Amino acid sequence: MLHKKTLLISAAAVSLAFAQQKVVFEGGIPLAPSGLAGKKLRPGPFTYDTAEGQKIRVVVQNRLPYPFAATWLPDGTMLVATRTGDLRAVRKGVLDPKPVAGVPKSYWAVESGLPGAVHGLMDVKLHPKFEQNHWIYLTYTKPVDEKKRVGALARGTWDGKQLTDVKDLLVLEFGSTSKIVFGRDGYLYMSTTGANPQDPATLGGKILRLTDEGKAAPDNPFAKSGGRPEVYTIGHRNPLDLGVHPGTGEIWETENGPNGGDELNILKAGANYGWPLVSLGRMYPGPWQGKQGPSHQGYEAPVVYWTPAIGVSGIVFYTGDKLPKWKGDVFVGSMRTGEVPGTGHVDRILFNEKMEELRRESLLTDLHQRVREVKQGPDGLIYVLTDEKEGAILRIEPVATAPAANGKAK
């Protein structure tokens, strides 16, 4: 009989004999493969059959570098924030060649998809009473000096063509990815990345809840226990969008894990979402993140998670009538799947009446684009922003069924 120690040595030898190839790391992250990366977006349009029988056409509406976020003015003008620091206007489907004036200067230097590339002009939102006050809110990377850059929330007044009276409402002490949304309670929710996400006395790795002047909402949960009065939830890694559920009014958040463990969360006042103590993903070198392994016991668990990661980004709850078989579904963007560049797409998630996931479908995978934003337009169609050097605004519309000679659909 072989000795137990001999068996262990033999097992180790077999493991080494069949070990995978040596992987090159840069900054603690496996060097990304390039076999699918850099695929240029074809002219289109593209037609797809989809799982629910919703046949769609995807139109390349506009091309522009690194679009990051979008919103619409009451007159139908689409405003697009770009990573390069510009705010662009699309009127009746036509991109204005000149950027909107009055936007604060932001810092951006690294191409999308590279480590440390999440900065620039990151979000644009209208005040709920925009038609009365004409206020537009932006989050951006503010250059302090030649070396220091920090996250900032700014507000300007729209005069019909440009922003005026622009001022910073909140300036962080650190660089941060940041997305914003107004809740039904009238407060502005703002996400942050950064150090000490478990410490409510800091602003990094949190969701903040602010007044429209950028001050702490008066009833935030940590103010009376020594935390920062702006903090609403803690334990976040890299929140990349916020959305309001059209039925419940709850704020939903998309969050990037490391190598796996992307999350879709429902925000609850005072809740702890676990990072970096727990995660449903692995650290980039391979081991599970957190001491407890793949568990959220004792912390707020995600509603949906992705392992391997998809680089989850923008979120929208589809409420329109133009794509009826998708009504009520949640759509999120994906920048890349399984740490492989060139594998971004859109995920459609179907929930039951209790908002429990039933199934999901990946869309636009063959385009090989980094999807940064997914939004519903005022026309009831879905718009997708591709975060590429040669980026684009894509419009998802139904394929019309042509009538037959007898008046019946073909």
LUMGUZA-645403 format. One line per field, with one value per residue (C-alpha): residue number from 1; x, y, z. Coordinates in steps of 0.05 Angstrom, whole numbers, always signed. Each point is the difference from the previous one (the first is absolute). Layout:
fimar <- NUM;...
px <- X;...
py <- Y;...
pz <- Z;...
***
This chain:
fimar <- 1;2;3;4;5;6;7;8;9;10;11;12;13;14;15;16;17;18;19;20;21;22;23;24;25;26;27;28;29;30;31;32;33;34;35;36;37;38;39;40;41;42;43;44;45;46;47;48;49;50;51;52;53;54;55;56;57;58;59;60;61;62;63;64;65;66;67;68;69;70;71;72;73;74;75;76;77;78;79;80;81;82;83;84;85;86;87;88;89;90;91;92;93;94;95;96;97;98;99;100;101;102;103;104;105;106;107;108;109;110;111;112;113;114;115;116;117;118;119;120;121;122;123;124;125;126;127;128;129;130;131;132;133;134;135;136;137;138;139;140;141;142;143;144;145;146;147;148;149;150;151;152;153;154;155;156;157;158;159;160;161;162;163;164;165;166;167;168;169;170;171;172;173;174;175;176;177;178;179;180;181;182;183;184;185;186;187;188;189;190;191;192;193;194;195;196;197;198;199;200;201;202;203;204;205;206;207;208;209;210;211;212;213;214;215;216;217;218;219;220;221;222;223;224;225;226;227;228;229;230;231;232;233;234;235;236;237;238;239;240;241;242;243;244;245;246;247;248;249;250;251;252;253;254;255;256;257;258;259;260;261;262;263;264;265;266;267;268;269;270;271;272;273;274;275;276;277;278;279;280;281;282;283;284;285;286;287;288;289;290;291;292;293;294;295;296;297;298;299;300;301;302;303;304;305;306;307;308;309;310;311;312;313;314;315;316;317;318;319;320;321;322;323;324;325;326;327;328;329;330;331;332;333;334;335;336;337;338;339;340;341;342;343;344;345;346;347;348;349;350;351;352;353;354;355;356;357;358;359;360;361;362;363;364;365;366;367;368;369;370;371;372;373;374;375;376;377;378;379;380;381;382;383;384;385;386;387;388;389;390;391;392;393;394;395;396;397;398;399;400;401;402;403;404;405;406;407;408;409;410
px <- +0;+26;+13;-47;+59;+20;-71;+1;+67;-26;-63;+42;+44;-61;-29;+65;+4;-69;+5;-24;+47;+37;-43;+32;-23;+3;-15;-29;-49;+8;+21;-63;+0;-10;-29;-70;+18;+1;-55;-28;-75;-29;-46;-63;-58;-2;-62;-8;-50;-4;-22;-68;-18;+15;+34;+43;+41;+62;+17;+66;-30;+63;+75;+41;+59;-11;-73;-13;-71;-63;-64;-55;-25;-75;+5;+29;+73;+46;+59;+60;+57;+66;+62;+41;-35;-50;-76;-30;-71;-39;-60;-50;+52;+55;+63;+20;+73;+16;+1;-47;+35;+5;+19;+53;+69;+11;+61;+5;+63;-5;-38;-62;+11;+69;+14;-15;-42;-64;-1;-22;-71;-38;-73;-54;-69;-57;-31;-71;-26;+43;-55;-3;+74;+37;+53;+46;+46;+67;+51;+71;+74;+24;+74;+27;+72;+48;-2;-64;-70;-63;-73;-50;-74;-18;-64;-13;-60;-21;-16;-23;+69;+52;+12;+6;+13;+37;+25;+26;-49;+44;+74;+29;+71;+16;-10;-64;-47;-67;-71;-62;-76;-57;-45;-75;+15;+31;+71;+60;+35;+74;+47;+73;+59;+62;+33;-33;-68;-17;+12;-62;+45;+30;-32;+36;-38;-68;-66;-12;-69;+0;-45;-3;+52;+49;-9;-15;-73;-24;-23;+60;+13;+72;+0;-20;+51;+63;-2;+1;-69;+1;+6;-62;+31;+69;+43;+2;+57;-13;-72;-9;-73;-62;-72;-69;-49;-62;-48;+31;+43;+59;+70;+36;+75;+47;+68;+64;+32;+72;+9;-73;-52;-33;-64;-68;-21;-62;+22;-27;+15;+59;+13;+69;+13;+62;+60;+56;-19;-46;-10;-27;+63;+74;+60;+37;+56;-54;-18;-70;-8;-12;+11;-69;+7;-61;-52;-38;-21;-8;+0;-49;+0;-7;-65;+40;+74;+47;+58;+40;-6;-31;+26;-72;-14;-63;-70;-70;-69;-38;-70;-13;-50;+45;+32;-60;+28;+55;-45;+17;+69;+65;+58;+73;+62;+62;+70;+33;-15;+48;+56;+4;-1;-45;-56;-46;-74;-69;-33;-77;-27;-71;-27;-64;-49;+44;+60;+33;+41;-30;+46;+49;+22;+64;-10;+47;+57;+24;+15;+59;-12;+9;-70;+2;-71;-70;-59;-72;-14;-63;-19;-6;+62;+64;+65;+69;+66;+64;+61;+51;+50;-46;-62;-72;-72;-41;-75;-39;-68;-51;+2;-65;-43;-17;-75;-20;-42;-64;+15;+23;+71;+50
py <- +0;+69;+47;+60;+48;-36;+8;+74;+9;-40;+42;+64;-27;-16;+69;+32;-45;+23;+72;+56;+44;+55;+62;+68;+51;+76;+37;-63;-11;-54;+33;+0;-41;+39;-52;+30;+71;+60;-24;+61;+8;-16;+50;-39;-3;-68;-44;-52;-52;-1;-50;+29;+6;+75;+10;+62;+45;+35;+66;+36;+69;+40;-10;+37;-17;-32;+17;-13;+21;+29;+36;+37;+71;+12;+22;-69;+23;-55;+22;-47;+5;-26;-26;+52;+55;+24;+6;-13;+15;-44;+36;-40;-55;+47;+10;+73;+5;+49;-20;+35;+61;+14;-71;-2;-24;-73;-46;-59;-34;-75;-39;-37;-71;+13;-1;+68;+24;+17;+75;+59;+28;-58;+17;+51;+5;+51;+27;-29;+72;+15;+36;+51;+8;-27;-33;-54;-42;-29;-45;+5;-8;+68;+16;+33;+7;-37;-62;+0;-14;-9;-18;+58;+14;+64;+36;+48;+37;-18;+62;-40;-7;-3;-5;+64;+15;-66;-15;-59;-25;-55;-12;-65;-6;-58;-24;-38;-30;+32;-8;+38;-6;+38;-43;+9;+31;+60;-16;-12;-67;+0;-60;+1;-47;+5;-24;-23;-20;-32;+64;+46;+57;+4;+12;-54;-61;+29;+23;+72;+32;+74;+60;+35;+49;-57;-1;-62;-21;+15;-71;-41;-62;+9;+72;-15;-56;+38;-13;+52;+31;-9;-76;-42;-70;-30;-58;+15;-16;+34;+24;+15;+21;+17;-6;+9;-58;+27;-39;+2;+62;-40;+20;-57;+0;-37;-17;-30;-56;-22;-64;-18;+24;+56;+21;+30;+28;+33;+56;+1;+55;-18;-67;-30;-33;-36;+23;-19;-50;-42;-9;-51;+9;-15;+45;+10;-51;-54;-9;+18;+72;+7;-46;-31;-23;+3;+22;+63;-25;+59;+50;+25;-51;+19;-10;-25;-18;-19;-49;+5;+76;+36;+69;+21;+73;+39;-22;+15;-27;-5;+30;+17;-28;-2;-66;-31;-70;+33;+45;-6;-29;+27;+14;+10;+13;-44;+25;-68;-71;-45;+52;-8;+67;+2;-38;+56;-3;+15;-47;-3;-27;-25;+2;-26;+44;-5;+25;-68;-18;-51;+3;+45;+9;+29;+47;+33;-47;-4;+75;-9;+69;+26;+20;+57;+25;-28;+49;+5;+60;+43;-35;-67;-29;-24;+37;-31;+37;-36;+23;-4;+47;-6;-3;+5;+11;-61;+1;-64;+0;-53;-31;+21;-56;+15;-7;-53;+14;-20;+48;-54;+1;-45
pz <- +0;-18;+57;+5;-9;-64;-27;+15;-36;-59;-4;+1;-55;-43;+13;-23;-60;-23;+23;-45;-38;+37;+2;-3;+52;+0;+64;+31;-57;-54;-66;-42;-65;-64;-48;+1;+18;-46;-47;-37;+1;-68;-34;+14;+8;+33;+6;+55;+21;+76;+52;+15;-74;+1;-68;+1;-44;+28;-35;+7;+11;+15;+9;+52;+45;+68;+17;+74;+19;-31;+18;-38;+4;-2;-74;-18;-4;+23;+43;+0;+51;-27;+35;-38;+39;-52;+6;-69;-25;-48;-30;-41;-7;-25;+42;+8;-23;+55;+74;+48;+30;+75;+22;+55;-22;+18;+0;-46;-27;-7;-53;+22;+23;+29;+75;+32;-59;+37;+0;-43;-5;+31;+6;-19;+32;+0;+64;+11;-8;-60;-37;+56;+21;-63;+45;-28;+44;-20;+33;-24;+16;+24;-10;+63;-24;-46;+43;+40;-29;+41;-11;-2;-7;-38;-20;-56;-30;-71;-42;-61;-31;+55;+75;+41;+73;+8;+70;+40;+53;+29;-10;+26;+28;-46;-71;-10;-50;+12;-27;+23;+0;+32;+43;+8;+68;-37;+24;-44;+7;-18;-3;+18;-4;+44;+64;+65;-28;+68;+39;+1;+23;-70;-68;-41;-23;+19;-26;+22;+7;-11;-7;-68;+29;+13;+76;+42;+2;+71;+18;-27;+43;+24;+23;+72;+9;-19;-75;-55;-6;-76;+3;-16;-11;+9;-26;-74;-47;-67;-12;-74;-4;+40;-22;+30;-3;-35;+45;+70;-4;+28;-22;-36;-8;-47;+30;-28;+40;-12;-42;+7;+50;-40;+35;-9;+68;+30;+46;+71;+50;+45;-35;-8;-67;+24;-40;+10;+54;-43;-74;-50;-40;+3;+6;-66;+17;+13;+74;+25;+23;+75;+59;-5;-72;-46;+51;+20;+68;+47;-58;-52;-57;-73;-38;-61;-5;-56;+7;-44;+0;-59;+19;+15;-15;-17;+21;-25;+17;-65;+4;-73;-50;-62;+23;+34;+13;+42;+41;+74;-13;+27;-48;+20;-39;-1;-14;-5;+22;+39;-3;-76;-38;-61;+34;+23;-12;+29;+50;+5;+66;+10;+71;+31;+38;+62;-40;+4;-61;-48;-61;-36;-72;-29;-60;-51;+18;-72;-2;+49;+31;+71;+20;+50;+2;-14;+3;-23;-43;+2;-66;+37;-34;+34;-9;+11;+7;-19;+40;-56;-33;-60;+43;-20;+19;-19;-5;+11;-35;-20;-69;-33;-28;-72;-18;-50;-62;+37;+57;+48;+27;-34
***
